[in-house]
């Protein structure tokens, strides 16, 4: 948890009060701030709402971006929360947006409470408990995807409307979701990465990376995603699995989310759970499929699902490897990012185990062995 300077806290509290007062239509005062940590670019506080109008919760969470954060980045998070808040309550992926101000770079959200963090659940030695947790994770992803399929035009409209300032409409291009640009850079640098670790990457493998990259802009199963759906951004409370941090919310192929979860959760598992990682992966993917099968019947075919998840997972594993090899700082806020070589090599072993694509299996084995030599011999 970060230690936030008192003057920064006071500034955030003053701004939050002003934003809530405008939203409530009557005076709102907040106090008793609790630092919940932030990304380095943001301050996140839980505060008590005093002088409490009936429409405002007793405690709320305030997220304030610093002056170095892009306005487009703040805009995307505001629009993402507005979009998700408008969903039926049973389909909302996380907290609701209570108030926001683009110029002040601040959002006020409902408080999800303390709950249980997904990394803590994954670390349990009770494998049945872990299985229930990853199944709930998959179901929550599926509910979000099923509820938002076909809503891309509405989301794009919210991006434009949320960017209005006074009577002016924003004319600057709306930023991308961030991770797609970084994945694109990693794919373009395939030769550099392969040369650095001493492996040969065939054209067939490059085609898999290109297909994974295309899932951001195309794909048959497009739906809304909060984007960083890794364990660190999941809280389990009385309402179930809750996704936090909508900073890079976007529409993309839903299989990217499932593959992201499959890529990021194994490193958090306890020893007993790690021994049954394949079973847990199947539980997560099947739980997701159960929520979207009626919408996307093609996914009932196991071969189709495995192929899609293998493609998306290959892209994520490649991106995580690119980050650690290139010492890139842009991915440090993402659950996919790791500075631990053991996690990266384990991801390649997992990819080789789960993929039914012979080319992916062979390259995964080659890269895994090359990284072992690079880091551990």
Phi, psi and omega in degrees: 000133182284156174257115185262132181300145184300321182293327177292318179299314180299319180295317180295318180298317180298316181294318179299319178299316180296316182294318179292323178297317178296323181289318185279336182080008176207166188299131176235135176235138179238147178204190181053055182291139174237122182287119179260006183086168179204186184273358189102327175261354185222156173249130181237121184232143164264130183229153175270136180266113175260174186044055199273106171298151186300336184275357183252138180295161181293320173233148178223166176249132180248128175242120182237125178275151178278176185289346180274351180284141179293139176298326178296324178295316178296318179303316182297321180291319178299312180297322180296317178291323177298317181296312183293325180294331180282352179287159173304146186304326181288346183250356180294130184280347183190214184293158177265150176275123178265323181197157178201161174210117184293318182296323179275351179058051184222145174230144174241125188237157172295151182270119179281353183084187183278313177056203178233130181283142181301320177302325179292321178294317181296333181281356180295146176273356176274100187295327178296321177296318178296319179299317178297323180293314181289330175294318177297323176300310179298318179297319180296320175299314181298319179296319178297316182293316181296323182286338187249356177303131180085002184259014186296322179297321178297320180294316178299322177297318178297323176300318180289314183294320181294341181270001178290141177232113186063233179264001182267135171269143180291139179249346180290151178299145176284134184294159175285178180282002174090299185291331180295321178294321180290322176296320178299319177297319179297321179290319178296332181266023183304314181298319180297315180294315180299317179296321182297324182259356174078042177235160174256128181252113182288162180300327181297325178287320176301323179296325177295317178298318179297320179295321176295319179296324181295341181294341177290321185257338183235225180091151184274347191232057184283136178202171180286144176223141171285352172085296180268083185262031178282173186304322184296340182255024180236131174239139177250116178235197184294344177265001180103207182286130180236129177266136181243161176071092181258024188303329183239031181306141184195165168267136178197176179295131186297335180295339175298322180293315181297316179295325178297316177298315180297328181283324190265337187279332185300327182292344180266358186284149171289170179303308179300321180289325179299327179294344182236033185297323180297320178296321180290322176299316179296320180298317180294312182295319180293323179295319176298313182298326181297333181274337185245359186300321181293329181280320184233077185299339179300334182284353176294338178281119184300321182296317178298313181297314181299320181295315180297316181292325177296317179298311181294320181292324177301317179298315181296318180296320178296316180297315179299323178291318178301316181300314185288326181285324183268001181052041182282133181269350188290341181260007189295338181276354186266145177299333179293331183289139173211147173258008184263112180301330181295324178294317182295314180295324178295325179296321178293322177295319178296319180296317179297325181288319188270338186283139175261006177268118184299322179296315179297317179300315182295314180293320178300318177296317180296315181294317179301316179292322179296319179291325174301314180295320183294320189256334191238001180241000000 
